C-alpha cells in the first residue's frame, strides 16, 4: 500500500515493509518531500528516508512529537 502524507500526518505512525517478509518495522513520520517520507524508528536519533510504496498507515493514534 502506498501512502500520500500531508502536513497533518506528521507524528502519525506508519509501518515500513521492505522487500523481505521479516523486514517490518513501525515508526513515526517526522517530515516528507517529493522524493521520500522521513520516518523515525524506535529510539534512533535521526529519521530515515523511506519510499511511499514501502509504507502503510498504522492503526495506532497519532503521536504528539512536539518537544
Residue pairs with C-beta under 8 A, 6 or more apart in sequence:
1 55
1 56
1 57
2 52
2 53
2 55
3 9
3 14
3 37
3 52
3 55
3 56
3 57
4 52
5 12
5 29
5 32
5 37
5 52
9 29
9 62
10 29
10 30
10 31
10 32
10 65
11 28
11 29
11 62
11 63
11 64
11 65
12 28
12 29
12 57
12 58
12 62
12 63
13 26
13 27
13 28
13 29
13 57
13 58
13 60
13 62
13 63
14 26
14 27
14 28
14 29
14 37
14 39
14 55
14 56
14 57
14 58
15 24
15 25
15 26
15 55
15 56
15 57
15 58
16 23
16 24
16 25
16 26
16 27
16 39
16 41
16 50
16 54
16 55
17 23
17 24
17 54
17 55
17 56
18 24
18 54
25 41
25 42
26 41
26 58
26 60
27 39
27 40
27 41
27 42
27 48
28 39
28 40
28 63
28 65
29 37
29 38
29 39
30 38
30 39
30 40
30 47
30 65
31 38
31 47
32 38
35 49
36 49
36 50
36 51
36 52
37 49
37 50
37 51
37 52
37 55
38 47
38 48
38 49
38 50
39 47
39 48
39 50
39 55
40 46
40 47
40 48
41 48
